[in-house]
């Protein structure tokens, strides 16, 4: 895989967090990472995982850290206004969700994308925006936050699927399953999603929809490989099932 990014070797706020989080996650999960070389060793990237457990961000963060990259997330903008915590998030390079108004959101996305490229950082964006509503834990309809960042800066858009986290903490559950320890969790990285033909069209809804659909197809295919079964032909759409989307990690 060659030399790794200096993100892990250079002192940063991630060090003390990793000293606590990584051993704790390792106690609960035996993480098996496949296709490690798909995560860029250097430079910017947008990593897009499936999401069905409140615990799976820790799984993805631990996997990314093990591969030598700093696990930065897209998070609610309001969190950046919390005293001390907001300062720490900014120091760690976390990315706030773009503001609601279209003009401001477009400008903020471009700025964020340029910052990722300039600082050679990656960010983890959950394209579903919240835990999947699909009753069988397949990825549901995606939102456009991940692809907007990738398109704005020509950044590699990396799909990733994880499976097994539900045995540690199920969807909507609050407690952890502590026995037996070390449940098997598989993490599978995929090839970058090709959205090069949509470059320069980040402001067009049709292009965003097409890019998001390609991304969700890629994530679903990876999860099919991990689960050894086919996903439903039609992706779950909360709006069609009378369910409210309460997204917090994407827009």
C-alpha positions in Angstrom: 0.0 0.0 0.0 3.0 2.3 0.1 3.7 5.1 2.6 0.8 6.3 4.7 -0.5 9.8 5.2 1.2 11.8 8.0 -2.2 12.3 9.5 -1.7 9.4 11.9 2.0 10.0 12.7 1.8 13.7 13.2 0.5 14.8 16.7 -3.1 15.8 16.6 -6.3 15.8 18.7 -7.1 12.4 17.2 -4.3 10.8 19.2 -5.9 10.9 22.7 -9.3 10.0 21.2 -7.9 7.1 19.4 -6.1 5.9 22.6 -9.6 5.6 24.1 -11.9 4.7 21.3 -9.9 2.2 19.3 -9.3 -0.2 22.2 -13.0 0.1 23.3 -14.2 -0.6 19.8 -11.7 -3.5 19.5 -13.1 -5.1 22.6 -16.6 -5.1 21.1 -15.8 -5.8 17.5 -13.4 -7.9 15.5 -13.1 -5.7 12.5 -12.2 -7.3 9.2 -11.2 -4.8 6.5 -11.3 -5.8 2.9 -10.0 -3.9 -0.1 -7.8 -1.6 2.1 -6.0 -0.2 -0.9 -9.3 1.5 -2.1 -8.9 4.1 0.6 -6.4 6.7 -0.7 -3.2 6.8 1.3 -2.9 10.5 0.6 -5.0 13.4 -0.6 -8.6 14.3 -0.3 -11.5 11.8 -0.4 -15.2 11.6 0.4 -16.0 8.3 2.1 -19.7 7.2 2.0 -20.8 4.3 4.2 -24.2 2.6 4.8 -25.8 3.4 8.1 -28.1 1.3 10.3 -26.7 1.5 13.8 -25.7 4.4 16.1 -22.5 2.4 16.7 -21.4 2.1 13.1 -19.7 5.5 12.9 -17.2 4.2 15.5 -16.6 1.1 13.3 -15.9 3.2 10.2 -13.7 5.6 12.2 -11.7 2.8 13.7 -11.2 1.2 10.2 -10.2 4.5 8.7 -7.7 5.2 11.5 -6.2 1.7 11.2 -5.6 2.5 7.5 -3.6 5.6 8.4 -6.2 8.3 7.7 -7.9 10.6 10.2 -11.7 9.9 10.5 -13.3 13.3 10.0 -17.1 13.4 9.7 -19.7 15.7 8.3 -21.8 16.9 11.3 -24.7 19.2 12.1 -23.6 22.9 12.0 -25.2 23.5 15.4 -22.6 21.3 17.0 -19.9 23.7 16.0 -21.4 26.4 18.1 -21.2 24.3 21.3 -18.5 25.8 23.6 -15.3 23.7 23.8 -16.8 20.8 21.8 -17.3 23.1 18.7 -13.7 24.3 19.0 -12.4 20.7 19.2 -14.4 19.7 16.1 -13.0 22.6 14.2 -9.4 21.8 15.3 -10.0 18.2 14.1 -11.2 19.4 10.7 -14.8 18.1 11.0 -17.1 19.4 8.2 -20.4 21.2 9.0 -23.5 20.4 7.0 -24.1 23.1 4.4 -26.7 25.7 5.3 -30.3 25.3 4.2 -30.6 28.1 1.6 -29.5 26.9 -1.9 -27.1 29.8 -2.7 -25.4 29.7 0.7 -25.2 25.9 0.6 -23.6 25.9 -2.8 -21.0 28.5 -1.7 -20.3 26.6 1.5 -19.9 23.3 -0.3 -17.4 24.8 -2.7 -15.4 26.2 0.2 -15.5 23.0 2.1 -14.4 21.0 -1.0 -11.5 23.3 -1.7 -10.4 23.1 1.9 -10.4 19.3 1.8 -8.2 19.4 -1.4 -5.9 22.0 0.0 -5.4 20.2 3.3 -5.4 16.7 1.7 -8.1 15.6 4.1 -10.9 13.1 3.8 -14.4 13.3 5.2 -16.9 10.6 6.0 -20.4 11.5 4.9 -23.5 9.3 5.4 -25.5 9.7 2.2 -28.7 8.4 3.8 -28.5 11.2 6.4 -29.8 9.0 9.2 -30.3 5.3 10.1 -31.9 3.4 7.2 -35.6 2.9 7.5 -35.5 -0.2 5.4 -36.8 -3.1 7.6 -34.0 -5.4 6.4 -31.3 -2.8 6.9 -30.5 -2.3 3.2 -29.5 1.2 2.2 -32.4 3.5 1.5 -32.7 6.6 -0.7 -29.7 8.8 -0.5 -29.2 12.5 -0.2 -26.8 14.6 -2.1 -24.3 15.9 0.5 -21.5 13.4 -0.4 -21.7 13.8 -4.1 -21.9 17.6 -3.9 -18.6 17.7 -2.0 -17.0 15.3 -4.5 -18.3 17.1 -7.6 -17.3 20.5 -6.3 -13.6 19.6 -6.0 -13.1 16.6 -8.2 -12.6 14.5 -5.1 -12.6 10.7 -5.2 -16.0 9.4 -3.9 -15.4 6.1 -2.1 -18.3 3.8 -1.2 -17.9 1.5 1.8 -20.2 -1.0 3.4 -20.1 -2.5 6.9 -22.0 -5.5 8.2 -22.2 -7.1 11.7 -22.5 -3.9 13.7 -26.1 -4.7 14.4 -24.9 -7.5 16.7 -23.3 -4.8 18.9 -26.0 -2.3 18.8 -29.2 -2.8 16.8 -31.1 0.0 15.0 -32.8 2.4 17.4 -31.3 0.5 20.4 -29.6 2.5 23.1 -27.6 -0.2 24.9 -24.6 -2.3 23.7 -24.5 -6.1 23.5 -21.4 -6.8 25.7 -21.5 -10.6 25.6 -20.0 -12.4 24.0 -17.4 -9.8 23.2 -15.8 -9.1 19.8 -18.6 -9.6 17.3 -17.4 -10.1 13.8 -17.8 -6.9 11.7 -16.8 -6.7 8.1 -15.8 -3.5 6.3 -15.6 -3.5 2.5 -14.2 -0.6 0.6 -15.2 -0.2 -3.1 -13.7 1.5 -6.2 -14.3 5.2 -6.5 -17.7 6.0 -8.0 -17.3 7.4 -11.5 -19.0 10.7 -11.7 -16.5 12.4 -14.0 -19.1 12.9 -16.7 -21.1 15.0 -14.2 -18.2 17.3 -13.4 -19.1 21.0 -13.5 -22.8 20.2 -12.9 -22.9 20.2 -9.1 -25.6 22.9 -9.2 -28.0 20.8 -11.4 -30.5 18.7 -9.5 -30.6 16.1 -12.3 -26.8 15.6 -12.0 -27.0 15.4 -8.2 -29.7 12.8 -8.4 -27.8 10.7 -11.0 -24.6 10.9 -8.9 -26.4 10.0 -5.7 -28.1 7.0 -7.4 -24.7 5.7 -8.6 -23.3 6.1 -5.1 -26.2 4.3 -3.5 -26.0 1.5 -6.1 -22.3 1.0 -5.3 -22.8 0.9 -1.5 -25.7 -1.6 -2.0 -23.5 -3.8 -4.2 -20.8 -3.9 -1.6 -23.4 -4.8 1.1 -24.8 -7.5 -1.1 -21.3 -9.0 -1.3 -20.9 -8.9 2.5 -24.3 -10.4 3.2 -24.3 -12.9 0.3 -27.8 -11.9 -0.8 -29.5 -9.5 -3.2 -31.0 -6.3 -2.1 -34.6 -5.5 -3.0 -35.1 -4.2 -6.5 -36.6 -1.0 -5.3 -34.7 1.1 -2.8 -36.7 2.1 0.4 -38.1 5.6 0.2 -39.3 7.0 3.6 -41.6 9.5 1.9 -43.5 6.7 0.2 -44.0 4.9 3.5 -45.2 7.9 5.6 -41.9 8.1 7.5 -40.3 11.3 8.5 -36.6 11.7 7.6 -34.7 13.2 10.5 -31.3 13.5 8.9 -28.4 14.7 11.0 -25.3 13.7 9.1 -26.1 15.0 5.6 -28.3 17.4 3.8 
